[in-house]
Amino acid sequence: MIRHLLRTALLLPLVAALATAPAGPAGAAPAASELPAATAQSAGWAAPLSTRGRDIVDADGRKFQLRAGNWDGAQGSWNGSGDKADPANHHSGQDSHGIPLGLDRTPLPALLADFHRLGLNSIRLPFSNEMIRTTAPVPDAAVAANPALRGLTPLGVYDAVVRALTADGFAVILNNHTNTTRWCCGLDGNERWNSSQSTRQWEDDWVFMARRYRDDKRVVGADLYNEVRRDYLDDPNWGLGDAHDWYTAAQRAGDRILTEGSPDLLIVVEGINWTGIPADGLPHGRPTLAPVRTLSHTLVASHKLVYSAHFYGYTGPHHSGATGLGETHDARYQDLTRDELYRVLDEQALYVAAGTGQHFTAPVWISEFGIGADEGAAAPRAWFGNFTDRLAALGTDFAYWPLVGWNDPGRGDSWALLRYDSAGRRSGVLDGTDWRAAGWNRLTAAPAPNGPVPPADAWHMLSTDHADAVQSLRVRAVGDWDGGARKAVCPDGERLTGLAHTGGRGLCTDTATAGDLRAATGEAVVVRDERNVPAGGDWASGYTKFQCAQGQFLIGYSLRGARVSAALCAQARSPLGTAGRTVWFDRGDNRPAGNPGGEYAYGAYKGQCSPGEYAAGIAFTTRIGSSGTPDALLCRPLA
């Protein structure tokens, strides 16, 4: 949501059952077994969701395209000044009372029926960290059309909405939109995940929310934070290792959610929305997902990562979207020709899902885009048509902003797809007079890809730039295997296939193994010496060699400073090839043709085994003038 960037009967029994649910951080959402039976619409998909290469798939391995809307309100609507009790001080005059909009004027079953009519299968549901801890019940007027919700806290209402959505067949993605219950997204104290709270509190809140809904498998995703951007003094960054490092924060939070909260959730990581001061002559721009090309995430459950980005016509690759203060002479997206727009979209985000065989390959969800029903200018209208055409042509996952708004004299959000007046009467793209209906209908009428998705080879990078990268649950379970060293281990099911000469980066894959190569039992083995190098088998003369025993393969490594400290080997489930070759990379790249896996260590020499090989050893030297960094790999055929 960047529209103010830098500006100063079916479900009623279900809802009634939730009225006594405990609310607040100490309470858990009711388990599915505690809910009354409901005749939900057939969802046509099996939860939970995961990923295969660039696609999201359901539990049966069928393609699931996120066709979503943003049902906002629970993240807050107050603009930040004036009396909170005065609706005039809330976005578009709409006081959401910290709950999803529209519950004051339309019953839940009617709202959900309208969502189905829009062609949606999923809902992005924003919330704020403040909402989690608010103990006061919402005013009765805020839920006037849904009296069974009276007396609930905002989190209790959120619970009811989640349960209603999933019972009706929708996939729900939880979205941490703001720290405080305030309208986003400018200089508002919500610029970063830790702007108004600690990073640890943010992570703990996510674990709490993941646990709260983990028994409801149609709660499918955790969208970690919305539109990370610059505050008055500082920029967020992607990989510097400091308190503003969004790459590292997302990595830690995603791993904690999957290990402590719910292993079923998709982890949605949005790119950086803005850096720099928007003034002509000063560096500024919208990085979005461009940094992913050389620094991508590898989660402990590597099939759970989704990247996301937001696009609005009035913003641009280097335009904040502001008018007046903060406005520059950079082009807005709506100023670009159709071909220029498509090229920029690809460069900023869509490239991540455009191909296969890269460490960064993942689904991309355009989790916000939108435009006003009252927009009359030709350029913004053309942008909306071109943008929706692109999403339809590529089958891209999407979520429109916003889904629900008011339609009262003098107030209400013209951007909402569905608008309701105080009597509950609806207007919008379903009702014949909204110009956006043409583009929206083309988008939702495009055939939804839903066939089986074949297994995809996995490629994932390991980064020890600032911390350990132990992404194997099996290895984590046995504790610290090289105390004091920086450690990197491939996710379960993958093997180490590449290393960088400097910088500590590694590359993992599962190619050509038809599943996990590792034996089902047995701990990994730490190798710190040359005991496994056989007589007459010196594959790197004069160099120190950490080699796996026969029948084992490399899954990890550790470093002390720049020097190799140890290798980590795992037993294979079946016999491995014994012939070997030395792959040197101390003086240049030595990688298979086509560089499978992509650029995982930009600026460093890299060595890599072929897709049909496994790595069985690491060689290095500490002679004068050398720092003990990896120099060579022993690569052997898988069979």
C-alpha positions in Angstrom: 0.0 0.0 0.0 2.0 3.0 -1.2 -0.6 5.6 -2.1 0.6 8.0 0.5 4.3 7.4 0.3 6.2 10.4 1.7 2.9 12.4 2.1 2.5 14.4 5.7 -26.5 -17.1 7.6 -24.0 -20.0 6.7 -21.2 -18.7 8.7 -23.1 -17.1 11.6 -22.9 -20.3 13.7 -19.2 -20.4 13.0 -18.8 -16.8 14.0 -20.9 -17.3 17.1 -18.6 -20.2 18.2 -15.7 -17.9 18.0 -17.2 -15.3 20.3 -15.8 -17.1 23.3 -12.4 -17.8 21.9 -9.5 -16.5 24.0 -8.0 -13.3 22.5 -4.6 -11.7 22.8 -1.2 -13.2 22.8 -2.0 -15.6 25.6 -4.9 -17.2 23.7 -4.9 -19.6 20.9 -7.3 -19.7 18.0 -9.8 -22.5 18.2 -8.7 -25.7 16.7 -10.7 -27.1 13.7 -12.2 -29.8 15.9 -13.7 -27.1 18.1 -15.6 -25.5 15.2 -19.2 -26.4 14.3 -19.7 -28.2 11.0 -20.1 -25.9 8.0 -20.9 -26.6 4.4 -18.0 -24.7 2.8 -17.8 -24.1 -0.9 -15.6 -26.7 -2.6 -12.1 -25.3 -2.5 -10.8 -27.3 -5.5 -7.4 -27.5 -3.9 -5.6 -29.4 -1.2 -3.7 -27.7 1.6 -1.0 -27.0 2.5 0.8 -25.2 -0.3 4.5 -25.4 -1.2 6.7 -24.5 -4.2 8.3 -26.4 -7.1 10.7 -24.2 -8.9 8.9 -21.1 -10.0 5.4 -22.5 -9.2 3.2 -22.7 -6.1 1.6 -26.1 -5.8 -1.0 -27.7 -3.6 -0.6 -30.8 -1.5 -1.4 -32.9 -4.6 1.4 -31.3 -6.6 -1.0 -29.3 -8.8 -0.4 -25.7 -9.8 -2.1 -23.2 -7.5 -2.1 -19.6 -8.7 -2.7 -17.0 -6.0 -5.7 -15.0 -7.3 -6.1 -12.8 -4.3 -7.4 -9.5 -2.9 -6.1 -7.5 0.0 -8.8 -7.3 2.7 -7.4 -4.5 4.7 -8.4 -2.7 7.9 -6.8 -4.9 10.7 -3.5 -3.1 10.1 -5.1 0.3 11.0 -6.6 3.3 9.2 -5.7 6.3 11.4 -3.6 8.8 9.4 -1.4 9.7 12.3 -2.7 13.1 13.4 -5.9 14.4 15.0 -8.5 12.6 17.1 -8.6 8.9 16.4 -12.3 8.9 17.2 -13.0 11.2 14.2 -13.4 9.2 11.0 -12.1 12.3 9.1 -8.6 11.4 10.5 -8.6 8.0 9.0 -7.7 6.9 5.4 -10.6 7.9 3.1 -12.7 8.7 6.1 -12.9 5.0 6.9 -12.3 4.1 10.5 -11.6 0.4 10.4 -11.3 0.1 14.3 -8.3 -2.2 13.6 -10.4 -5.0 12.0 -11.1 -5.9 8.3 -13.3 -3.3 6.6 -17.0 -3.8 5.8 -18.1 -5.8 8.9 -20.1 -2.8 10.0 -22.3 -2.8 6.9 -22.3 -6.3 5.3 -22.7 -9.8 6.8 -19.7 -12.1 6.4 -21.5 -14.6 4.2 -22.4 -11.8 1.7 -18.8 -10.5 1.7 -17.4 -13.9 1.0 -19.9 -14.5 -1.7 -18.8 -11.3 -3.4 -15.2 -12.4 -3.1 -16.0 -15.6 -5.0 -17.9 -13.5 -7.7 -14.6 -11.6 -8.2 -12.9 -14.8 -9.1 -10.6 -14.9 -6.1 -9.3 -18.1 -4.4 -7.1 -16.4 -1.7 -7.0 -13.4 0.6 -4.0 -11.4 1.8 -5.1 -10.4 5.3 -3.0 -7.5 6.8 -2.6 -7.1 10.5 -0.4 -4.9 12.8 1.7 -6.0 15.8 -0.3 -3.6 17.9 -3.5 -5.4 16.9 -2.2 -8.6 18.5 -1.9 -7.0 21.9 -5.0 -4.8 21.9 -7.2 -5.9 24.8 -10.2 -3.6 24.4 -13.2 -5.0 22.5 -14.1 -3.4 19.2 -17.1 -1.0 19.3 -20.4 -2.6 18.6 -20.9 -0.2 15.6 -17.7 -1.6 14.0 -19.5 -5.0 13.6 -23.0 -3.8 13.2 -23.8 -6.2 10.3 -22.2 -9.1 12.2 -23.6 -8.9 15.7 -22.0 -12.3 16.7 -18.7 -10.5 16.7 -19.7 -8.0 19.4 -17.4 -8.0 22.5 -14.4 -9.5 20.7 -11.0 -7.8 20.6 -9.5 -7.0 17.2 -7.6 -10.2 17.3 -10.7 -12.1 18.1 -12.4 -10.6 15.1 -9.4 -11.4 13.0 -9.7 -15.0 14.2 -13.4 -15.1 13.1 -12.5 -13.7 9.7 -9.7 -16.2 9.1 -12.0 -19.1 10.1 -14.8 -17.8 7.9 -12.5 -17.4 4.9 -10.9 -20.9 5.2 -14.2 -22.6 5.9 -15.5 -21.1 2.6 -12.5 -22.5 0.6 -10.2 -19.5 0.5 -6.5 -19.7 1.1 -5.4 -17.0 3.6 -2.0 -15.3 3.7 -1.3 -13.5 6.9 0.4 -10.2 6.2 2.3 -8.2 8.9 1.6 -4.8 7.4 2.6 -2.4 10.2 4.0 -2.3 13.7 1.5 0.2 15.0 -2.2 0.4 14.1 -1.7 3.3 11.7 -2.3 3.8 7.9 0.8 2.9 5.9 3.1 3.8 4.0 5.1 6.9 4.4 7.3 8.3 7.2 5.0 6.8 9.8 7.1 4.8 12.3 6.4 1.6 10.4 9.1 1.8 7.7 10.8 -1.3 8.9 9.9 -4.5 10.8 11.8 -3.0 13.8 10.9 0.7 13.5 8.6 0.7 16.5 9.7 -2.6 18.2 12.7 -4.9 18.4 13.5 -7.4 15.8 13.1 -10.1 18.4 9.6 -9.0 19.3 8.7 -9.0 15.6 10.0 -12.6 15.3 8.2 -13.7 18.4 4.9 -12.1 17.1 5.3 -14.1 13.9 5.9 -17.4 15.8 2.8 -16.6 17.9 0.6 -16.0 14.8 1.9 -19.1 13.0 1.1 -21.3 16.0 -2.3 -19.7 16.4 -3.5 -20.8 13.0 -1.3 -23.9 12.4 -4.2 -26.4 12.7 -6.1 -24.6 9.9 -4.2 -25.8 6.8 -5.9 -23.2 4.6 -3.9 -20.5 6.3 -1.2 -21.0 3.8 1.3 -18.2 4.2 3.2 -15.7 6.3 3.9 -12.4 4.4 6.7 -11.2 6.6 6.5 -7.4 6.3 5.0 -4.8 4.0 6.9 -2.3 1.9 10.3 -2.0 3.8 11.5 1.5 3.1 13.7 4.4 4.2 12.9 6.3 7.3 14.1 9.9 8.0 17.7 8.9 8.4 18.5 5.5 7.1 17.9 3.0 4.3 17.1 -0.7 4.6 19.6 -2.9 2.9 19.9 -6.4 1.4 22.7 -8.3 3.1 24.9 -5.8 5.0 24.4 -7.6 8.3 23.3 -4.6 10.4 20.1 -3.7 12.2 18.5 -2.5 8.9 19.3 -5.7 6.9 16.0 -6.9 5.5 17.6 -9.9 3.8 18.9 -11.3 7.1 15.8 -10.4 9.1 13.6 -12.2 6.6 15.9 -15.2 6.7 15.8 -15.5 10.5 12.1 -14.9 10.8 11.2 -17.4 8.1 13.3 -20.1 9.7 11.8 -19.4 13.1 8.3 -19.6 11.7 9.0 -22.9 10.0 10.7 -24.5 13.0 8.8 -22.9 15.9 5.5 -21.9 14.5 4.2 -24.0 11.6 6.2 -26.0 9.0 3.3 -25.7 6.5 3.4 -22.0 5.8 4.7 -20.4 2.7 7.2 -17.7 3.7 6.6 -14.5 1.6 9.5 -12.1 1.3 8.8 -8.8 -0.3 11.6 -6.9 -1.9 12.8 -3.5 -0.6 10.3 -0.8 -1.6 12.4 2.3 -1.4 15.9 3.6 -0.6 17.4 7.1 -0.8 16.1 10.6 -0.6 13.7 11.4 -3.4 15.3 14.5 -4.8 16.8 15.1 -8.2 20.5 14.6 -8.1 20.5 12.3 -5.1 20.6 8.5 -5.4 17.2 7.0 -4.8 15.0 4.2 -6.2 12.9 1.1 -5.7 15.1 -2.0 -5.5 12.2 -4.4 -5.3 13.6 -7.9 -6.1 16.7 -6.9 -8.1 19.1 -7.9 -5.3 17.8 -11.4 -5.3 19.8 -12.2 -8.4 23.0 -12.4 -6.4 21.7 -12.9 -2.9 18.7 -15.1 -2.5 17.2 -16.9 0.6 17.6 -20.6 1.4 15.1 -21.6 4.1 15.3 -24.7 6.3 12.3 -25.8 4.3 13.6 -24.8 0.9 10.2 -25.5 -0.9 8.4 -22.8 1.1 9.9 -19.5 -0.3 7.8 -17.0 -2.3 9.1 -13.6 -3.3 6.7 -10.6 -3.7 6.6 -7.1 -5.1 4.2 -4.2 -5.4 3.5 -2.0 -8.4 1.3 1.1 -8.8 1.1 3.2 -11.9 1.8 6.5 -10.2 5.1 5.3 -8.8 8.1 4.3 -10.8 11.5 2.5 -10.7 13.0 5.7 -9.3 9.8 7.7 -8.5 8.4 7.7 -5.0 4.9 8.4 -6.2 4.8 11.7 -4.4 3.5 15.0 -5.8 5.2 18.2 -4.5 7.6 17.3 -1.7 9.4 14.1 -2.7 8.5 14.4 -6.3 11.3 14.0 -8.8 11.6 14.1 -12.6 11.9 10.3 -12.9 9.4 8.3 -15.0 6.4 6.8 -13.3 5.3 3.3 -14.4 2.3 4.9 -16.1 4.7 7.0 -18.2 6.3 3.9 -19.8 5.2 2.4 -23.1 3.8 -1.1 -22.9 7.1 -2.7 -24.0 9.1 -0.5 -21.6 6.8 -1.4 -18.7 7.1 -5.1 -19.4 10.9 -4.8 -19.6 11.1 -3.0 -16.2 8.7 -5.4 -14.6 10.9 -8.3 -15.7 14.1 -6.5 -14.4 12.6 -5.6 -11.1 10.7 -8.7 -10.2 9.3 -11.2 -12.7 12.8 -12.5 -13.8 12.8 -14.5 -10.5 10.0 -16.7 -11.8 10.9 -16.5 -15.5 13.1 -19.5 -15.7 14.5 -22.5 -13.9 17.8 -23.7 -12.7 18.9 -20.6 -10.7 19.6 -20.3 -7.0 17.0 -17.5 -6.9 14.2 -19.3 -8.9 11.0 -19.0 -6.9 7.4 -18.0 -7.4 6.8 -14.2 -7.6 3.5 -12.8 -6.1 2.5 -9.3 -7.1 0.8 -8.9 -3.7 -0.3 -5.3 -4.3 -1.4 -3.3 -7.4 -4.5 -1.2 -7.9 -6.1 2.0 -9.3 -9.1 4.2 -8.5 -12.5 3.8 -10.0 -12.5 7.6 -10.3 -9.3 7.7 -12.4 -10.1 9.5 -15.6 -6.6 10.2 -17.1 -5.5 8.1 -20.1 -2.0 7.2 -18.9 -3.0 5.5 -15.6 -5.9 3.7 -17.3 -3.6 2.4 -20.0 -1.1 1.3 -17.3 -3.8 -0.7 -15.6 -4.8 -2.4 -18.8 -1.2 -3.2 -19.8 -0.3 -4.4 -16.3 -3.3 -6.8 -15.9 -2.6 -8.1 -19.4 0.9 -8.9 -18.4 -0.2 -10.8 -15.3 -2.8 -12.7 -17.3 -0.3 -13.7 -20.0 2.3 -15.0 -17.6 -0.2 -16.6 -15.1 1.5 -14.5 -12.4 0.2 -14.7 -8.8 -1.5 -11.5 -7.8 -3.4 -9.6 -5.1 -5.4 -6.4 -5.8 -5.3 -3.5 -3.3 -7.8 -3.0 -1.7 -10.7 -5.4 -1.8 -13.3 -3.7 0.4 -14.1 0.0 1.0 -16.9 2.3 1.9 -19.1 4.3 -0.4 -20.6 7.1 1.6 -21.1 10.7 0.5 -17.8 12.5 0.9 -15.8 9.5 2.0 -14.8 6.0 1.0 -12.0 4.4 -1.0 -12.5 4.7 -4.7 -9.7 2.1 -5.2 -11.7 -0.7 -3.6 -13.0 -3.4 -6.0 -16.1 -3.7 -3.8 -17.7 -0.7 -2.1 -20.5 -0.7 0.4 -22.6 2.2 1.6 -24.0 2.4 5.1 -27.0 0.4 4.2 -24.9 -2.4 2.8 -25.6 -1.7 -0.9 -22.7 -2.7 -3.1 -21.0 -0.9 -6.0 -17.8 -1.6 -7.9 -16.4 -3.9 -10.6 -19.3 -6.4 -10.2 -21.9 -3.8 -10.9 -21.6 -2.6 -14.5 -20.4 1.0 -14.3 -16.8 0.6 -13.1 -14.2 1.1 -15.9 -11.7 -1.2 -14.2 -14.0 -4.2 -14.9 -12.6 -4.7 -18.4 -9.0 -5.2 -17.2 -10.1 -7.1 -14.1 -12.3 -9.5 -16.1 -9.5 -10.2 -18.6 -7.2 -11.0 -15.7 -9.6 -13.3 -13.9 -11.0 -14.9 -17.1 -7.6 -16.0 -18.1 -7.4 -19.8 -17.6 -6.0 -20.5 -14.2 -3.1 -23.0 -14.6 -4.0 -25.9 -12.3 -2.4 -29.1 -13.8 0.3 -31.2 -12.2 3.7 -29.5 -11.9 6.6 -31.9 -12.5 9.4 -32.0 -10.0 12.0 -29.2 -10.4 15.7 -29.4 -9.7 16.6 -27.4 -6.7 19.5 -24.9 -6.6 20.1 -22.9 -3.4 22.9 -20.7 -2.2 24.6 -20.7 1.2 25.8 -17.4 2.6 28.1 -17.1 5.6 28.5 -13.4 5.0 27.5 -12.5 8.6 26.2 -15.6 10.3 25.8 -19.4 10.1 23.8 -20.8 7.3 22.9 -24.2 8.7 19.7 -24.9 6.7 19.5 -28.7 7.4 16.9 -29.6 10.1 18.7 -32.9 10.7 22.0 -31.2 11.4 20.4 -28.5 13.5 18.9 -31.3 15.7 22.4 -32.5 16.8 23.7 -29.1 17.8 26.8 -27.1 17.0 29.2 -29.3 15.0 32.1 -26.8 14.9 31.9 -24.3 17.8 33.2 -20.8 17.1 33.3 -21.3 13.3 30.9 -20.0 10.6 29.0 -23.0 9.4 27.0 -23.6 6.2 24.9 -26.8 5.5 22.6 -27.5 2.6 18.9 -28.1 3.2 17.8 -31.7 3.8 17.5 -33.4 0.4 20.3 -31.4 -1.2 24.1 -31.8 -1.5 26.9 -29.3 -1.7 28.0 -28.9 -5.3 29.9 -25.5 -5.5 32.1 -23.3 -3.4 33.5 -19.8 -3.8 37.2 -19.2 -3.5 36.6 -16.2 -1.2 33.7 -14.9 0.7 32.3 -18.1 2.1 29.5 -18.7 -0.3 28.3 -22.2 -1.4 25.8 -23.8 -3.8 23.5 -26.7 -3.1 21.4 -28.9 -5.4 19.4 -32.1 -5.6 19.8 -32.7 -9.3 20.0 -36.2 -10.7 19.3 -38.0 -7.5 15.5 -38.7 -7.7 15.0 -37.6 -4.2 17.1 -37.3 -1.1 20.6 -38.8 -1.6 21.2 -39.1 2.1 20.6 -42.3 4.0 17.6 -42.2 6.3 19.7 -42.9 9.4 23.0 -41.8 10.7 24.4 -38.5 11.8 26.6 -36.3 9.6 30.3 -36.8 10.0 32.7 -33.8 10.7 36.0 -34.1 8.8 39.0 -32.1 10.1 42.0 -34.0 8.7 43.2 -36.2 5.8 42.4 -39.6 7.2 40.0 -40.4 4.3 42.6 -39.6 1.6 43.8 -43.1 0.5 47.4 -43.9 -0.3 48.1 -43.0 -3.9 44.9 -40.9 -4.0 46.3 -37.4 -3.5 44.0 -35.3 -5.8 45.5 -31.9 -4.7 49.2 -32.4 -4.1 50.7 -30.0 -1.5 47.3 -28.9 -0.4 45.3 -29.8 2.8 42.4 -32.0 1.9 39.2 -32.6 3.9 37.7 -35.6 2.2 34.6 -37.6 2.9 34.9 -41.4 3.4 33.8 -43.6 0.5 30.0 -43.7 0.3 29.7 -40.2 1.7 29.2 -36.8 0.1 29.6 -33.2 1.2 26.6 -31.4 2.6 28.4 -28.6 4.4 31.6 -26.7 5.4 32.8 -24.3 8.1 35.2 -21.4 8.2 37.3 -19.7 10.8 37.9 -16.3 9.4 38.6 -17.1 5.7 40.2 -20.5 6.4 38.4 -23.7 5.9 37.8 -25.2 9.3 36.0 -28.5 8.6 33.9 -30.4 6.0 30.6 -32.1 6.8 29.8 -35.3 5.1 26.7 -37.5 5.0 26.2 -41.2 4.2 24.5 -41.9 0.9 21.5 -44.2 0.7 23.0 -46.0 -2.3 26.5 -46.7 -3.7 28.3 -43.7 -5.1 30.9 -43.5 -7.9 34.6 -43.7 -6.9 36.4 -42.2 -9.8 37.2 -38.5 -9.3 38.5 -35.3 -10.8 39.9 -32.2 -9.2 38.1 -28.9 -9.9 40.5 -26.0 -9.3 39.1 -22.5 -8.8 41.9 -20.6 -7.1 42.7 -18.6 -10.2 39.4 -18.4 -12.0 35.9 -19.9 -12.3 35.7 -23.6 -13.0 32.0 -24.4 -13.5 29.9 -26.6 -15.8 28.7 -25.1 -19.1 25.8 -22.8 -18.7 26.7 -22.1 -15.0 23.8 -24.1 -13.6 22.5 -22.5 -10.3 23.4 -19.0 -11.4 25.6 -16.3 -9.9 25.8 -17.3 -6.2 29.0 -15.5 -5.3 29.3 -12.4 -7.4 32.9 -11.2 -7.8 34.5 -14.4 -6.5 36.1 -17.3 -8.3 33.8 -20.4 -8.1 34.3 -24.1 -8.4 31.4 -26.4 -9.1 30.8 -30.1 -9.8 28.7 -31.1 -12.8 25.0 -31.9 -12.2 25.7 -35.6 -12.5 28.5 -35.5 -9.8 28.8 -35.0 -6.1 31.4 -33.2 -4.1 33.6 -35.5 -2.0 36.3 -33.1 -0.7 37.6 -29.6 -0.3 41.3 -28.6 -0.7 43.0 -25.5 0.6 46.4 -24.2 1.6 47.8 -22.1 4.4 51.3 -21.6 2.9 52.8 -18.1 3.0 50.6 -15.7 1.0 47.5 -17.9 1.3 44.7 -17.6 3.7 43.3 -21.1 3.7 40.3 -20.3 1.5 38.8 -23.1 -0.7 40.9 -23.8 -3.7 39.6 -27.1 -5.2 36.8 -29.6 -5.0 37.0 -33.4 -5.5 34.1 -34.2 -7.8 32.9 -37.8 -8.4 30.1 -39.3 -10.5 26.9 -40.0 -8.6 26.8 -43.6 -10.0 
